[in-house]
Amino acid sequence: MKYVLRYESPDDLDEERLRAHFPAHRARWTTFYEQGSLLLIGPLADRQGALAVFTNYEAAEEFAKADPFVLHGLVARWTITPWNEALLDPL
């Protein structure tokens, strides 16, 4: 079981503020990646949000609750959804 963290962008996303907080955001995800709990992360191509895949719910929640993008209003809403990775977990 994996856990997908989804961020939804606000309608009035400020790209300048996004760039200003990106180094702190990247430092945060780098820590989770190096610990092994973050597997994938990145923005959606349509700029309507982003996805991250974590190995456990607690890490996904911990990441989101203190992510600079969340703390500075660059995320309108976030959710965590359990995900069964089909290619690695055959039926």
Sequence and secondary structure as in RCSB ss.txt:
>XXXX:A:sequence
MKYVLRYESPDDLDEERLRAHFPAHRARWTTFYEQGSLLLIGPLADRQGALAVFTNYEAAEEFAKADPFVLHGLV
ARWTITPWNEALLDPL
>XXXX:A:secstr
 EEEEEEE  TT  HHHHHHHHHHHHHHHHHHHHHT EEEEEE TTSSEEEEEESSHHHHHHHHHT HHHHTT  
SEEEEEEE  TTTS  
